[in-house]
Amino acid sequence: KQEVTQIPAALSVPEGENLVLNCSFTDSAIYNLQWFRQDPGKGLTSLLLIQSSQREQTSGRLNASLDKSSGRSTLYIAASQPGDSATYLCAVYNTDKLIFGTGTRLQVFP
Amino acid sequence: GAVVSQHPSWVICKSGTSVKIECRSLDFQATTMFWYRQFPKQSLMLMATSNEGSKATYEQGVEKDKFLINHASLTLSTLTVTSAHPEDSSFYICSARGGIYGYTFGSGTRLTVV
């Protein structure tokens, strides 16, 4: 059974810091991995999708990497801003289902 | 880009009544939609997979008679919480396969049963 874990569970940092959020999964036979952002009481916003043949994807200040063999993905946030405060979720494609990680609650203070 | 519209965004109902939540794909067709449930400060748990024109596939432990799913068209799936009880209070989110990111999510529905 696929299990997805995210570390740390919560993170509070001052504005401007570079951050690394970690995601690990137990079954390396995944199709793709996706990172999402969720604001309190809201739905999910897709950030980055890494296909199984790719090793990383970049969008603005965000960079996500994928190492299937070790069952790990990292989301790098450069020059963090208060507007980045949210919960970040990774999810792996397991057949046709998304299996979500436990999430990292990020707070960036001015 | 792909957009999924979910309504209502919040609903309060009395215990014993039924509530229907709609999930629409606005600019693409979705043969498959998914329904998730999220408790406070927890991650999303898949409840069921909704397939257009056929019966939904429920995850283990999800009562299919309590959570009725209908996917009658390529753009609409509905989740009906029947005979709701306070323990059904939760945040429900739908998603559809489509768009450049693979999966697109609705904005969620906050259900409170009193």
Interface residues (C-beta under 8 A of the other chain):
Chain A: N32 Q34 F36 G41 K42 G43 L44 T45 S46 L49 L89 A91 Y93 D96 K97 L98 I99 F100 G101 T102 G103 R105
Chain B: Q6 T32 F34 K41 Q42 S43 L44 M45 L46 T49 F91 I93 S95 R97 G99 I100 Y101 G102 Y103 T104 F105 G106 S107 G108 R110
